[in-house]
Amino acid sequence: MATKAPRKTLVSLTLQDKVDIIAMVDNKVLPTFAAIAKKYNVDPKTITNIIQDRVSILALAAKLSAQQLATRKRTTASRLPEVDEILETWFHMVRERGLPVDGVTLNSKADFIRKALLKKTKKFAEEERERTTTCSLDPEEQRALDKKIATLTNFRVCARYIPAFVSSACACVGE
């Protein structure tokens, strides 16, 4: 009977390790990706993936503290970045006032913001539809407009609504 080759152990790099790897590649500390991979006990393809994703890794690293960089290993992108942005602004304003925020409050505020943004985008879509129905459009332009309106109602919020909504969402701290 043939013996099986030992399985590789799963190595999950922290964000600090990934930032260090990017720095090593930029400064040419080690000559090859294979040498860097050997140092961190990962596959060379992992090093390639980290280098390809360098922009998002460095952007996230700029936002996090040293302790978070040392412990955090994975990142997930938000499905609703507009809600996250407004929620983060609200959270900072509430914490500056010294008010406690628990998970239930945070979830309910996120739901409130999501619903309010949906109302705003639907209102914008209706206004856009009314504005364009007064002029005559050929079928191709109408399809393009309908597609644009559909994407707006799917949380691609019009820029003119975001600043006004941030201030109104932050004003209603008690909701």
NORKA-V410540 format. One record per pair of residues at least 24 apart in sequence whose ideal C-beta (glycine too) atoms are under 6 Angstrom apart, sorted by sequence separation. I is the first residue (numbers start at 0). J is the second residue. D is the distance in Angstrom with one decimal. If there is no record, write none. Layout:
i->I j->J d->D
i->I j->J d->D
This chain:
i->124 j->148 d->4.5
i->24 j->50 d->5.8
i->86 j->112 d->5.9
i->82 j->109 d->6.0
i->85 j->112 d->5.2
i->124 j->151 d->5.2
i->124 j->152 d->5.1
i->20 j->49 d->5.4
i->10 j->40 d->5.2
i->82 j->112 d->5.2
i->10 j->41 d->5.2
i->82 j->113 d->5.2
i->120 j->151 d->5.2
i->121 j->152 d->5.8
i->17 j->49 d->5.2
i->21 j->53 d->5.2
i->120 j->152 d->5.2
i->123 j->157 d->5.0
i->120 j->156 d->5.6
i->17 j->56 d->5.2
i->116 j->156 d->5.8
i->119 j->160 d->4.6
i->18 j->60 d->5.1
i->14 j->60 d->5.9
i->15 j->68 d->4.3
i->14 j->68 d->4.8
i->15 j->69 d->5.0
i->13 j->69 d->5.9
i->112 j->168 d->5.6
i->14 j->71 d->5.1
i->13 j->72 d->5.4
i->11 j->72 d->4.8
i->79 j->154 d->5.7
i->81 j->156 d->5.0
i->88 j->165 d->5.5
i->92 j->169 d->4.9
i->89 j->168 d->5.6
i->93 j->172 d->5.6
i->85 j->165 d->5.4
i->89 j->169 d->5.2
i->85 j->168 d->5.4
